[in-house]
């Protein structure tokens, strides 16, 4: 019978199994903290000693009182037990002081996870299934008792508890092996109950909440982030956002009710099993004592030992249930880490050519899960040193063209060649080095200004060059206002006196980044969108000086900016409908000319043909 597909199952999710996840986590723990090889054996030895040692003392004290043993034997035993107790206590105290080792191992593994986030294919950052997988995987490193660290701790605890249980079996085996087996069965029932609760809650509560966590985090960030503060106040969004926030919380509340209901049943089953274990042990011991087949000392010893044994067997079962739960979380963690397309260093190095020529050969592209093509049958050559303007209305395919050129996406059909070689043969890391992009949306980082320009560590940042690039990008007036110059901290995330930038200043900073990188190909995506008219005019005037002999691709919907480019590619509905110089396309009277005339009429007093052509 074919297994029904779980609608909540993420397509990127993999099941690695309990033992596989235990090996994975423990091997990483030992790799990052080799001293755990000493930590674990000490716990295995000390745990049964600490648990059963004083039960023996109690037995011999009672036997002495009832005349079953003498003072001399008791004193020797107390001396030996005290010595062992002191040594065990010292070793256990040392172990307890090393709990940070678990945290250290987890944080080292978290670094690997964050590196994966920064290296997965860009297309995955726009895939909701991938983001849900990342969200669930990230929760596996949230705290000490869940996910990867929870599995580390529970695995170590399982080994220690197993040592206690083995010694308990040896002790209670001298009483009655059948009682031991009954205790194990009752512990197994309690374990099955807890494991069922864990599985059910993960499947019906926590997995479906992955999408909710993303929405909730967005709402939390939106309502608390000062970036949205002006819009919230000016448009009166407070009540509307509050209501949406409250509706999101209802989903979480309903999930919590399911969670509590499941665990209530589990708790009842566990408590009943414990009560039955106590009833069976006391019943058997009272029966043996009433027949004169057991001393009072042995009665006391077996009561204490059986209680400890049941507690530890149940803890072993609980530990296994916890490990199964933690294993499911580690499944999420490893599913994200093992996702394909996360190695940007895979492939050949891009050679240091004297010139770089790109050719799109019958390239078509369709976004994941989309029905229609975003780009269709594009054939275009970008020659070395050429300045290409890519224009068109929103949705025409301009941004998709840039994403393909930069290899943020790969073509669905066709191929892109760099000097005759398919770009997919090169590693993305080396391919990215040949581009200096200026994106419309500029991200600031909580680094000093110089590092925001160089995008490198302090040791690898040339502050003089960074300052020169800022001045060339038109940032010089703002730079003079900053008391610490290029050492000024950006944003107030880390430093209270950090500086934020306006939209226009951000775009000038982005241009300075491109100048600092000094790559052979410059890509400018609406670089003047946030600039005022004077700054835009200055940028156009300095374009030759800024770009020099580099290859440049300029994305814009302002057609007045295309006149300094060698060639213009007009996109419409995912296709390149025209290609030529600004003058040629105007003379052709096609889509480009029509769009240019519409825009030009806003910059002249009388929109006649001659005036428009002179714009």
N, C-alpha and C positions, 0 to 999 in steps of 0.2 A: 504494500500500500504506500503510495507516495505521500511523503510528509508535507503537511500544509505549510506554506511559507508564512513566517511570522511577519506581520505587517510593520511591527515596530523594529525589526532587525535592520540595522544599518548595512548597506551593501558592502561596505569596507570592513565590516567586523569579521574577525577570525577567532576560532576557539583553539587555544593552545593546550588545554588540559592542565589539571592540577599539578602533576609531577613535572611537566614541562615548565610551568610558570615558577614552581619552587626552585628548580635548577637554575632558571634564568635569573631570578632575583638573588638567590644565595651566591651564585657565581659572581654577580656584579658587586654584591656586598663585600665578598672576600677580596675582590679585585681592588676596590677602593679602600677597604679597611682590613689589611692582612692580619692585624692583631686579633680579629674576631676568631681566628683559629685557636687562640688561647682562651678567649672569652667563653666559647661554647662548651668545651670539655669541662671547665671548672663548674659551670652550671649543672651539667649532667651528673657530676659527682656530688656536688653540695646539696642538690634538691632533695634526694631521698634521705640523706643524713639529717638535714634540718627537719624533715617531716616526721621521721620515725624514732629519732634518737631518744627523745624524752619519754616516749611511750614505753621503752624498755626500762627506763629508770622508775617510772610509776609502777610497773609490774613488780620489779624487785623490792620496792619499798613496801608494797602491799604484802608480798610474799614474806618479807622480814617480819612485818607486824603480825601476820598469821602464823609465823613459825616455819615457813617453807624454806627460808634461807637465812644466812647469818650476816652479822654486821661487816665482817671482814670482806666478804664477797661484794656487798653493797658499796663499801667505801672504795674498793679497787675499781668497781664499775663507774662510780661517780667521777673518780679522778680521770679515767680514760675518756668518759663521755665529755667531761668539761674541756679537756684538751682538744678533742675533736671539734667541739662546739666553738671554741675560741678560734681555731684555724678556719673553720667553715664560715664563721661570722666575718672574719677579716677578709677572706676571699670574696664572700658575697657582697660586702661593703664596697670592695674595689670594683666588682662587676656593676653594681648599681650606680657607681660614679661615672660609668662609661656609657650611659644611655645616649649621650650625644653622638656616639659612633653611628647609631642607626640613622640619626638625622643627617649626619655628614654624608653617608652613603646615598640617602634619598636625594639630597640636594645635588650631589654629583650626577645622579641619573637625571635629575630635572634639567640640568644643563644640556644633556643630550637631547631631551625632549624639546627644549626651547630652540636648540640648533636646528632640529628637524622642522619646527614651525617656520624658521627663517629660510629654509632651503627647499621646501616642497615646491613643486611646480606652481607658478603663479595662478594657473587656471584653477587649482584646487582651493585657492583663497576665495573664490567666488562660487564654490560648490557647497550647498547647504549640508549635504551628507558628510562631506569632509569636515566641515566646521563642527557638526554634531559629534563626529568621531573625535575631533580634537578636544571638544568640550568635555566629553566623557573621559577621555584619556587623561586630560589635565587634572580632573578631580581625583585621579588615582595617586596624586602626589600632594594633595591639599593639606593633610595633617598626619600626625604620628600613628594613628590607629587604623587608617584605611589604606587601600591600594598597596603600593610597593613597600612602604615602610611597615604597614600592618602585616604584610606577608612575611617580612623579615622577622619581626618580633614574634609572630605566631609560630613560625617554623622553629625558632630557637626555643620557645616555650613548649612546643610539642615534644621536642627532644628531651627537655627536662622533665616534663610530666610523664613521658613514657618511662623514664628511668624510675620515677616514683611508683608507677603502676607495676612495673616488673618486680620491684622489691616487694610491693604489696601482694602480688600473686604468690610469691615465695612464702611470705609470712602467713597469709590466709589459707594457703594450700595445706598448711598443717592443721587448720581448723576443719574446713570442709570445702572441697573443690567445687561442689555443686552450688554452694552459696556464692562463691566467686563468679561462677558462670551466670547465675541469676542477676547479680549486680551488673555484670557486663551487658546483659541483655537489656536491662532497664536503662542503662546509660545509652545504649544504642537507640532505643525508642526515643529518648529525649533528644539525641543527636539528629535523628531523622526528622523530628518535629522542627528543630531549629533550622536545619538545612532546607526543608520545604519552605519555611517562612522566608529565608534569605532569597531563595530562587524566585518565589512568587513576588516578593517586594521589588526585586531588581527588574523583573520582567514587566510588572504591572504598575510600578510606581516610579522607580528611578530612571529606567531607560526612556519611557515616554516623556520624562521631564527634561531630557537633554535639550529639546527645542525650547522648552519654557525657560531654562537657565539662560539661553542666549537672549530671549526676549526680555527677561527680567533684568539681565545685566545692561542691556541697551536702555531700558527705561530708567534704571538707577543712574546710569551715566548721564543720560539726557537731562534728568531733573536736577542733578547735582553739579554738572559741568558748567563752569562759568561761560564757556563758549556759546551756550544757548541762552544765557541769562537775558540778553537784550530782547530776543524774540519772545521769550516767555512772558516778559513784562509788557512789551509794547503791543503784543497781540492777545494778551489776556489768556494765556494757555494754562494757567495754574490749575483751574478746576478741571479742565478737559484732561490734562496729563494725570492729575490725581485720580480721576475716575478710571482712566485706562490702567493705571498702576493698581488700583483696587481690584479691577477685574482680573488682572494677571494673578494677584494673590489668591483669588478664589480657586484657581486651578491648583495651586500649591496646597491649599487647605484641604481640598477634596482628596488629593493624593495622600496627604497625611492621615486622613480618616481611614483610608484603606490600609495604610501601613499599620496603624494602631490596632485595627481589628484583627489583622493577621497575627500580630505579635501577642495579642491577648490570648488567642487559642494556643499559641506555642508556650506561653508562660504557664497556663493551666496544665498542659500535658507534662511539662518539666517538673512542676511541683508535685503532681500526683506520683510520678516515677520516684522522686526522692522519698516521699512518705512511704511508699511500698518497700523501698530498699531498707529503710530504718526498721520497718515492721518485721521484715524477713530476718534481718541480722539479730535483732533483739529476741525474736521468737526462738531462733535456733540456739542462741547462747543461753537463754533461760531454760530451755529444754535440757541442754547438756549440764548446766549447773544443778538443776533439780534432781538429776540422776547421779550427782556426785562425780561426774566425769570431767569436771573443770574446776580449777582453783579460782579463787576470787581475783588473784593477780592476773591470771590468764584471761579471765572474763573482762576485766578492765582493759587489758592490752588489746584483745581482739575487738572490743567495742571501738576503741580509739583508732586501731589500724583499719578496721572495716569502713569506718566513717571517712577516714583519709583516703582509703582506696577508692571508695565510690565517688568521692568528690573529685579525685584526680582522674579517674576513668571518665567521669562526665566532663571534666575540663578538657580531657583529650578529645572527646567527641565534639565538645563545643569548639575546641581549637580547630578540629578538622572542618567543622561547619564554617567557622570564621575563615579558614584558609580557602574553602570553596568560594566563599563570598569575595574574599580578597582576590582570588584567582580570576573571578569574572571581571573585576576591576582592572587587574593586570592585563586581561585579554584586551580591554579597551585601550590601555596604554600601549601595548605591543602592536595592536592593529594599526594605530596611527604611525608608530615608528617604522613599521614594516611596509608602509604604503609606498607604492612604486613612484618613481620620478623624483626622488628626494636627494639625488647625488649630483650636484651641479658640476662636480669635477670629472664626471665620467665623459670620456671622449678625448679627441686630439686637442692639442694646443693650437690656437689660431696663429699662424706665422706672422712675423712682422713684415707685412708687405709695404712696398713704397706707396702703393695706392690701393684703395678698396672699392670694388665695384660690385653692386648687388643686382641680382636679376630675379624677378618674380616670374615664374613660368606656369601659366594656367592655374594660378593659386585660387582655391576656394576655401571658405572657412564657415563652419557652423558651430555656434556655441553649444556646450554640453546641454542636453535636454531640450534644445531649441528645435523647432520644426523647419524654420526658414534659414537660408544662408545669410550671414552678415556681410560676406564678401564673395563675389562670384567671378570666376574666370579672369583673374587679374594677371595681365602680362605687362611688366614694366621694368625698365632698366634704370638704376640709379648709378650714374657714372661718377668716378672719382672726381672730387672738387666741384661737383654739381650742386646747385642750390635748387631744391625742389619744393614748391609750395603745393600742399594738399588741401583742397578746399571743398566745401559742400555744406549742405544743411545738416542739422543734427540728425543722427541716424543714417547718414549717407555711407558710413564705412570708414571714415578717416581714422578714428581711434583704433579700430580693428586692424587697419593697415599698419599702424605704428606698433601695436602689440605683436603682430607677426614679424615685423622687421626686427624688433628687439628680442624676439623669441620668448616673450611672456606667454605666447601660445604657439602651437605648431600647426601648420596647414592641415585642413581636413583632406584636401586634394591638391595635387601639384607640388612644386618644390621651390625653395628659395636658395639661390646660389650666391656664394661669396667667392669672387674670382674663379668661377667655374666649379666650385666644390659645394655640395649640399651642406648647408649650415648645421644640419642635425648631426653631422659627423664630428663637430667640434664640441668641447665641453662648454657649458653655459658660462662658467666662471671666466674662462679666457675670452669667450665671445662678448660678454658684457663689457670687458675692458676697452673695447674699441668704440664704445658709445659714451657720449656725454649728454644725458637727457635733461631737459628743463620741462618738468611737468606742470600742468595748470594747478593741480592741488599740491601745494608745497608743505611737506612735513617738517616741523622744527623738532629738534632733539634737545634734551636738557643737558647740553654741553656748552662750553664756551663758544663764542662766535667763530673763532678761528677754526675750531673742529667741526662746526656746522658747515663751514666752507670746504674744508679738506675732506671731510667724512672719513677721517683717519684718527688713530690714537694720538695723544699729545706728543709722544716721542717722534712720530712720523709726520708731524704737521709743521710746515714752513709758514710761520706767522707773517713774515714779510710778504711772501707770495699771496697769502690769503688776503692781506690788506690791499695789495695791488689789484687783485681780482675784484674785490668789493668796490673799489674806486672805479674800475673800468665798467662795472655793471651798474653804475649810477647810485651806489649806496654810500658815497662819500659824505653827503650832508648828514645822514643819520649816524655815520661812524664818528663824526666830530662831536655829536651830542653825547656819546657814550663815555662815561668817565674812565672806564678801563679799556677802551678801544676794543681790539679783537679778543681781549681776555674777558670781556663782559659775558656773564652767564646768561644763557637764553632760557626763557620760561621760569616760572616760580615753583616748579615741581620739587627741586632739590634745594635751591637757595631762595630765600625770601626776597632778596633784592634782584632777582633775575628779571630780564627784560623780554616782553613780548613784542611782536612785530605786526605791523599792519599788512593788509593783503598785498599792496604794492611793494612794500619792503621785503615781504617773503619772496615775491617773484624776482626781485633784484638779487636776493640771496641765492635763489635757485640758479640764476644765470651765472653768479660768481662761482658756484659749485662746478658748473660745466666748464667755465674758463680754467679753474684750478685743475680739473681732471685732465684737460688738454688732450682729449681723445681725438682720433682722426675723423669721427663722424659725430655731428651735433644734431640732436633732435629737439626741436622746440615745439611744445604743445601749448598753443594759445599763450605765449609768453608775455603778452601785453594785456591780457584780460583784466587784470586788477590795476593797471598803470593809468595814471592821468594822461591827458593829451600831450603835455609837454614831455613827460618821461617816455611816452610811446614814440614821439617824434625823434627824440634824442637816440633812442634805441635803434630806430630805422637808419638814422644818419650815421651811427657808429657801427652799423652791422658789418661792413667790410673789415673794419679794424678788429672787431670782436671775433669774427669767424675766420678771417684770413683765407687761406687756401683750403680749408677743411671742407669736407662734404657736409651739407646741411639739408635737413628736411624740416620744413616749417608747416605746422598745422594751424589753420586759422579759418574763421568764418568771416573775418574782415578782409574783403578782397583788395582793399587799398594797400595792404601790406605785401601783395604778391609782386609788385613791380620791380623789386630788387632781386627777385629769384630768376634763375635761368629758364626754368620751365614750371608750368602749372598743370597739375592733375586735378580735374574736376570729377568728384564722386557724386553719384546719385543712386539711391536705393541699392547700395551694396555693389555698384559697378562703376568702373572708371569710364565716364562717357566722353571726356575730352582730354587731350594732352597737347600742350604747345606753350609758346611764350604768351605773356600777358597781351601783347599787341595782336598776335595771331588769333587768339581766342576771341578778342573783341571784334576783330574783323570778320570772324566766322559767324558771328551773330547767334551763337547757340546758347546753351544753358548758362555758361559762364558769363557771357555778355549780358544776358537778361538779369542775372543776379547782381552783376556789377552795377548796372544802370539803376536798379532799385536802391542799392546802398549809396551810390554816388549822389543821388538827388538830395540827400540830407546834408551834403557838404558844399553845395553851390546854391547861389541865389536863384538862378534860372536854369532849370533842368533841360537845356537843349542839348543836342547831340555833340556839338563842338565842345561845350563846357564840360560835359561828362567825360569825353575822351581825354581832356586835359587834366583830369583829376589825378 
